[in-house]
Amino acid sequence: MPVFSFEKISPPSSHGPVVEASVVTKQPGVIVQMLVRLVEARARRASRDDKAGSERKPY
C-alpha cells in the first residue's frame, strides 16, 4: 500500500477579463534602444550633410 497519495489540483479559474497576447507588447531591451538612438543620430547627420553638400560650390 502506498505511503503517499497525490491529488490532482485543477488550475485556478480566471474571473477577470481575458487579455489577448497580441495586445501585450514587450518593451525593447537596452541594447536595442541604444542602437535606435545611434541610427537616428546618423540619419539626422546624413540628412544635414546632404543639405549642406548641395549648397556647397563644386570644385
LUMLUM-879688 format. One record per atom (N, C-alpha, C, CB): residue number from 1; residue in one letter; x, y, z. Coordinates in pm, 1 decimal. Glycine has a CB too. Layout:
% residues N
> num_residu_c1_c2_c3
> NUM_A_X_Y_Z .
...
END
This chain:
% residues 59
> num_residu_c1_c2_c3
> 1_M_84.5_-118.0_0.0 .
> 1_M_0.0_0.0_0.0 .
> 1_M_89.8_125.3_0.0 .
> 1_M_-96.6_-0.7_123.5 .
> 2_P_56.8_224.6_-87.5 .
> 2_P_142.8_342.3_-98.0 .
> 2_P_138.0_429.6_27.8 .
> 2_P_102.6_424.7_-218.9 .
> 3_V_250.4_486.6_59.4 .
> 3_V_259.5_572.8_176.6 .
> 3_V_203.9_711.0_145.2 .
> 3_V_404.8_583.4_224.9 .
> 4_F_232.4_762.1_21.6 .
> 4_F_185.9_895.1_-16.7 .
> 4_F_74.4_883.1_-118.7 .
> 4_F_301.4_979.8_-73.1 .
> 5_S_-16.8_977.0_-113.4 .
> 5_S_-118.4_985.9_-218.7 .
> 5_S_-114.8_1128.0_-274.3 .
> 5_S_-262.3_949.3_-164.1 .
> 6_F_-113.8_1137.4_-406.6 .
> 6_F_-107.0_1267.0_-471.9 .
> 6_F_-243.4_1300.8_-529.2 .
> 6_F_0.9_1268.2_-582.4 .
> 7_E_-287.2_1423.2_-502.1 .
> 7_E_-415.8_1468.1_-553.6 .
> 7_E_-391.7_1559.0_-673.3 .
> 7_E_-497.8_1541.3_-443.8 .
> 8_K_-478.6_1548.0_-770.3 .
> 8_K_-470.7_1638.1_-884.9 .
> 8_K_-535.6_1769.9_-845.8 .
> 8_K_-539.9_1576.4_-1011.4 .
> 9_I_-460.5_1878.4_-863.6 .
> 9_I_-512.0_2010.9_-832.0 .
> 9_I_-543.2_2080.0_-964.2 .
> 9_I_-409.5_2094.3_-745.9 .
> 10_S_-666.7_2122.5_-978.4 .
> 10_S_-706.8_2188.3_-1102.2 .
> 10_S_-653.9_2331.6_-1102.0 .
> 10_S_-861.6_2186.5_-1119.0 .
> 11_P_-621.9_2385.4_-1220.6 .
> 11_P_-571.5_2523.1_-1227.2 .
> 11_P_-680.1_2621.3_-1185.1 .
> 11_P_-521.7_2556.3_-1369.5 .
> 12_P_-641.2_2734.9_-1129.0 .
> 12_P_-741.8_2832.3_-1085.4 .
> 12_P_-815.9_2890.7_-1204.8 .
> 12_P_-676.3_2945.0_-1004.0 .
> 13_S_-943.4_2911.0_-1186.2 .
> 13_S_-1023.3_2969.8_-1293.4 .
> 13_S_-1008.7_3121.1_-1285.9 .
> 13_S_-1173.7_2927.0_-1282.8 .
> 14_S_-993.5_3184.2_-1402.8 .
> 14_S_-976.0_3329.3_-1404.5 .
> 14_S_-1113.0_3396.2_-1404.6 .
> 14_S_-892.6_3374.1_-1528.2 .
> 15_H_-1126.3_3496.5_-1322.1 .
> 15_H_-1252.5_3570.1_-1313.4 .
> 15_H_-1242.6_3705.8_-1382.2 .
> 15_H_-1293.0_3588.7_-1167.2 .
> 16_G_-1121.3_3748.8_-1414.1 .
> 16_G_-1100.6_3880.0_-1475.2 .
> 16_G_-1114.0_3873.7_-1625.7 .
> 16_G_-964.2_3935.1_-1438.0 .
> 17_P_-1099.8_3988.6_-1689.8 .
> 17_P_-1107.7_3991.8_-1836.7 .
> 17_P_-988.0_3920.6_-1899.0 .
> 17_P_-1114.9_4137.5_-1887.6 .
> 18_V_-1011.9_3860.9_-2012.8 .
> 18_V_-907.6_3787.9_-2082.6 .
> 18_V_-829.3_3886.6_-2169.1 .
> 18_V_-967.6_3672.2_-2168.8 .
> 19_V_-697.2_3890.4_-2153.2 .
> 19_V_-611.8_3979.2_-2229.9 .
> 19_V_-548.4_3898.0_-2341.7 .
> 19_V_-503.3_4046.3_-2139.7 .
> 20_E_-564.4_3947.3_-2465.4 .
> 20_E_-507.2_3876.6_-2579.7 .
> 20_E_-356.3_3894.5_-2581.1 .
> 20_E_-568.8_3926.7_-2712.0 .
> 21_A_-286.9_3798.6_-2634.4 .
> 21_A_-141.5_3803.0_-2639.4 .
> 21_A_-93.4_3913.7_-2733.4 .
> 21_A_-85.8_3667.3_-2683.9 .
> 22_S_-170.9_3947.2_-2835.3 .
> 22_S_-128.4_4049.3_-2929.9 .
> 22_S_-136.0_4189.4_-2869.4 .
> 22_S_-213.5_4042.2_-3055.6 .
> 23_V_-215.4_4207.5_-2765.8 .
> 23_V_-230.1_4338.5_-2703.5 .
> 23_V_-109.1_4368.1_-2614.6 .
> 23_V_-361.0_4345.2_-2621.2 .
> 24_V_-56.9_4266.3_-2549.1 .
> 24_V_56.3_4283.9_-2459.5 .
> 24_V_183.3_4294.1_-2543.2 .
> 24_V_65.9_4167.0_-2357.1 .
> 25_T_254.1_4406.6_-2528.4 .
> 25_T_377.0_4426.5_-2603.8 .
> 25_T_495.3_4427.1_-2509.4 .
> 25_T_371.8_4557.0_-2684.4 .
> 26_K_605.0_4376.5_-2557.2 .
> 26_K_726.1_4370.7_-2477.1 .
> 26_K_810.9_4493.3_-2507.1 .
> 26_K_805.2_4240.4_-2504.8 .
> 27_Q_861.8_4556.6_-2402.6 .
> 27_Q_943.9_4675.6_-2419.4 .
> 27_Q_1080.7_4635.1_-2473.6 .
> 27_Q_958.1_4752.6_-2285.4 .
> 28_P_1133.2_4711.7_-2568.9 .
> 28_P_1263.4_4674.6_-2625.0 .
> 28_P_1373.9_4683.4_-2521.2 .
> 28_P_1297.1_4763.7_-2743.4 .
> 29_G_1476.6_4603.2_-2541.0 .
> 29_G_1588.0_4599.1_-2448.3 .
> 29_G_1675.6_4722.6_-2457.2 .
> 29_G_1670.4_4476.8_-2473.1 .
> 30_V_1768.6_4733.2_-2364.8 .
> 30_V_1856.7_4849.3_-2357.5 .
> 30_V_1944.5_4858.8_-2481.7 .
> 30_V_1943.6_4842.6_-2231.8 .
> 31_I_1996.1_4745.9_-2527.7 .
> 31_I_2083.1_4746.5_-2645.6 .
> 31_I_2006.5_4792.0_-2768.3 .
> 31_I_2143.1_4607.2_-2669.6 .
> 32_V_1883.8_4746.9_-2782.0 .
> 32_V_1801.0_4787.0_-2896.4 .
> 32_V_1773.8_4937.1_-2890.9 .
> 32_V_1667.3_4707.8_-2898.4 .
> 33_Q_1744.1_4989.1_-2772.3 .
> 33_Q_1720.0_5132.3_-2758.8 .
> 33_Q_1844.6_5212.6_-2796.4 .
> 33_Q_1676.5_5165.7_-2615.6 .
> 34_M_1962.7_5165.5_-2754.4 .
> 34_M_2087.0_5234.6_-2788.6 .
> 34_M_2110.7_5233.4_-2939.2 .
> 34_M_2205.7_5170.2_-2716.2 .
> 35_L_2083.7_5119.2_-3003.6 .
> 35_L_2101.5_5109.9_-3148.2 .
> 35_L_2006.4_5202.7_-3221.7 .
> 35_L_2080.9_4966.5_-3195.1 .
> 36_V_1882.6_5212.3_-3174.3 .
> 36_V_1784.8_5300.3_-3237.8 .
> 36_V_1831.9_5444.7_-3228.6 .
> 36_V_1645.5_5284.3_-3172.4 .
> 37_R_1881.7_5484.5_-3111.6 .
> 37_R_1931.9_5621.5_-3096.1 .
> 37_R_2049.8_5648.1_-3188.8 .
> 37_R_1973.1_5647.1_-2950.8 .
> 38_L_2139.5_5551.1_-3200.3 .
> 38_L_2256.0_5566.8_-3286.6 .
> 38_L_2214.2_5583.5_-3432.5 .
> 38_L_2349.7_5446.5_-3271.9 .
> 39_V_2121.6_5500.1_-3477.7 .
> 39_V_2075.8_5506.8_-3616.2 .
> 39_V_2003.6_5638.5_-3642.7 .
> 39_V_1983.5_5388.2_-3648.2 .
> 40_E_1922.3_5684.1_-3547.1 .
> 40_E_1852.2_5811.5_-3565.5 .
> 40_E_1951.7_5926.7_-3575.4 .
> 40_E_1753.6_5836.3_-3449.7 .
> 41_A_2055.0_5925.4_-3491.8 .
> 41_A_2154.8_6031.5_-3495.5 .
> 41_A_2229.5_6030.2_-3628.6 .
> 41_A_2253.4_6016.7_-3378.8 .
> 42_R_2263.9_5912.0_-3677.4 .
> 42_R_2333.1_5903.6_-3807.2 .
> 42_R_2242.9_5952.6_-3920.2 .
> 42_R_2378.5_5758.6_-3835.2 .
> 43_A_2114.9_5918.1_-3913.1 .
> 43_A_2022.4_5960.9_-4017.7 .
> 43_A_2008.0_6112.7_-4017.1 .
> 43_A_1884.9_5894.2_-3999.2 .
> 44_R_1999.1_6172.1_-3897.2 .
> 44_R_1990.0_6317.6_-3888.8 .
> 44_R_2116.1_6383.0_-3943.2 .
> 44_R_1965.9_6361.7_-3744.1 .
> 45_R_2232.0_6329.6_-3907.2 .
> 45_R_2358.9_6384.8_-3952.8 .
> 45_R_2371.1_6371.3_-4104.4 .
> 45_R_2476.8_6314.6_-3882.8 .
> 46_A_2330.3_6257.3_-4158.9 .
> 46_A_2339.5_6235.2_-4303.1 .
> 46_A_2247.9_6331.6_-4378.6 .
> 46_A_2303.6_6089.7_-4337.5 .
> 47_S_2127.3_6352.3_-4327.7 .
> 47_S_2036.3_6443.6_-4397.4 .
> 47_S_2087.3_6587.2_-4387.9 .
> 47_S_1893.6_6433.4_-4338.9 .
> 48_R_2147.7_6622.8_-4275.8 .
> 48_R_2203.7_6757.3_-4260.1 .
> 48_R_2322.7_6776.3_-4353.4 .
> 48_R_2246.1_6782.1_-4113.6 .
> 49_D_2405.4_6671.9_-4365.4 .
> 49_D_2520.1_6680.1_-4455.2 .
> 49_D_2476.0_6686.9_-4601.4 .
> 49_D_2612.5_6560.2_-4433.8 .
> 50_D_2370.1_6616.1_-4636.0 .
> 50_D_2319.4_6621.1_-4773.6 .
> 50_D_2269.7_6760.9_-4807.9 .
> 50_D_2206.3_6518.7_-4793.4 .
> 51_K_2200.5_6823.0_-4714.6 .
> 51_K_2150.3_6959.0_-4739.8 .
> 51_K_2266.7_7055.9_-4752.7 .
> 51_K_2054.8_7004.7_-4626.4 .
> 52_A_2365.7_7043.6_-4666.2 .
> 52_A_2481.9_7132.7_-4671.3 .
> 52_A_2565.3_7103.3_-4795.2 .
> 52_A_2568.0_7117.9_-4544.0 .
> 53_G_2571.6_6977.6_-4835.4 .
> 53_G_2650.2_6939.1_-4952.2 .
> 53_G_2592.5_6993.0_-5080.8 .
> 53_G_2660.5_6789.7_-4960.8 .
> 54_S_2462.1_7006.0_-5090.6 .
> 54_S_2401.6_7056.0_-5213.4 .
> 54_S_2420.4_7207.5_-5224.9 .
> 54_S_2251.9_7020.1_-5218.0 .
> 55_E_2443.3_7277.3_-5112.4 .
> 55_E_2462.0_7420.2_-5116.0 .
> 55_E_2606.7_7458.4_-5142.6 .
> 55_E_2415.7_7480.8_-4987.3 .
> 56_R_2699.4_7364.9_-5124.8 .
> 56_R_2840.8_7393.5_-5145.7 .
> 56_R_2869.8_7410.9_-5295.8 .
> 56_R_2928.4_7280.2_-5085.8 .
> 57_K_2973.1_7488.1_-5320.9 .
> 57_K_3014.6_7507.8_-5460.4 .
> 57_K_3099.5_7390.4_-5503.6 .
> 57_K_3092.7_7641.0_-5478.2 .
> 58_P_3080.9_7340.5_-5624.9 .
> 58_P_3165.0_7229.7_-5671.6 .
> 58_P_3306.6_7280.8_-5696.8 .
> 58_P_3106.0_7165.2_-5801.1 .
> 59_Y_3405.2_7196.2_-5687.1 .
> 59_Y_3545.7_7233.6_-5704.9 .
> 59_Y_3576.9_7263.9_-5846.5 .
> 59_Y_3636.2_7125.7_-5656.5 .
END
